[in-house]
Amino acid sequence: MTGDALAMPQRRGACPGLSAPMPTGDGLLARLQPIGTIPLAAFAAVCAATRRHGNGVIEITSRGSLQIRGLSATSAPRFAADIAALDIVAEDGVAICCNPLAGLDAAEIFDSSVLAGELRHALTQASLAPKLSGKVSVAIDGGGVLGLVHLAADIRLGAQMKSGVVAVAVGGDFATANPLGVVSRPDAAEAVTRLLDVLAKRGRDARARDIVATEGIAAFQHALTELLIGEALPRPMRRSAEAIGLHGLRDGSLACGVALAFGHADATALERLVEAAATCGANGLGTAPGRTLFAIGMTPDTASAFAGAAGRLGFIVRADDPRRSVVACAGAPICASAHIAARKLAPVIANEIAPHCGGNFTVHLSGCAKGCAHAAPAALTVVGTPDGCALVADGSARDAPFALVATDELPVAIAQSLRERKREGAHV
Ligand code: SF4
């Protein structure tokens, strides 16, 4: 890391935006959470700015944010100024996550992007963001085909089949969040503001799941007393369609989802992808949870041409691509805390598991026990340690390992673990 990078302020647990990039092992990291569709010219300009000011690699996170690495104290403000001049609307406060195709998806019960706009306005009026942890988030699922089932959030709003009401829950993903009841659609932004105020009153580090664990949901329910108009309907299992592939939009055009292998891509490859999108008639790109990009506004013919071009550029265009079974953090030498080169190992491991794996086996490669890339349990988690790779079965990077292997033995150890799971009857 450069000396000037070290001099930058660092707030633990903060999400590094453009104005406050965070020091990492390869300089400063800036994060941008775009809202809605990014015009193609603006996306190409982000790629060029990344090459000019950073290390030329762009990441899309599991929550759909863009990350740019390798900035310095000198180049980070220039990068921020270049991005500010573009036609990109980005989150600047509490992270509010909507359905990936909000406002475009014909299957939506309500347009989550409209509610998100109301909420941003309310939060600005209430000046709540500075009182909250940078990791606090709100998920708004308007009921489209691409849901937010696996996205954990402090506050969740979900469409109900009964029109005009919104289900409110706290502290978890679709399956684990704690339901509070339903509010009317016009009261939804006010409800979230009150719930975030519960967090703010408990301090800058407060998170909804921790409050639920220690106090239960009483404080949240009390905050909504006169807004709750009923209990949440029993939750039918909500399935989210596969993001990779083609999706019909309200205006009759198509969106095509592709993913970045292991969550990162060279800015030049992304520029080629922008060119392919333009050639195929797309009007923009959208980032989405699951390290995914959508090209928006194509016809069936041009969408399949776009998918072909994306595949040739190294992007993931098939849901069963074995690279999707491997999650890796930046690892060494990018992250100073790493004991293994997680990102470099990822394609090797993906190749190793490809012949055996049907998509139900996730390998998480973590450079250290922090487990940044995947907080949830994985079938196999590999944790870099000073003594080698610790292997954890059906757990997270913080759980107890069942074995310790040398890095060069890792592919063989993972293949063996897969075979054993199959022998035990596990569906991998
Ligand atoms: S898990 Fe550890 S090594 Fe990987 S990016 Fe996070 S801090 Fe760095």
Residues whose N, C-alpha, C, O or C-beta is under 5 A from the ligand:
A	BS01	SF4	C329 A330 G331 C335 S337 A338 S366 G367 C368 K370 G371 C372
